């Protein structure tokens, strides 16, 4: 379960971002005019991109470990 933890965290953050974007759009609608909303969106996208990169690195390292162990 530990090796899938990063994937689950990334998925959870993605769901959280979608919910926040839906709430921002439902409350304001004029998304780009409000600076607070833009800051929240930029922060969430930055967090999601960092977690996505970490997840890809984790998947690649798992694949390499599994591939090298199966060759032996």
Secondary structure, DSSP 8 states (H G I E B T S, - for coil): -GGGHHHHHHHHHHHHHHHHHHHHHHHTS-TTT-HHHHHHHHHHHHHHHHHHHHHHHHHHHHHHHHHHHHH-
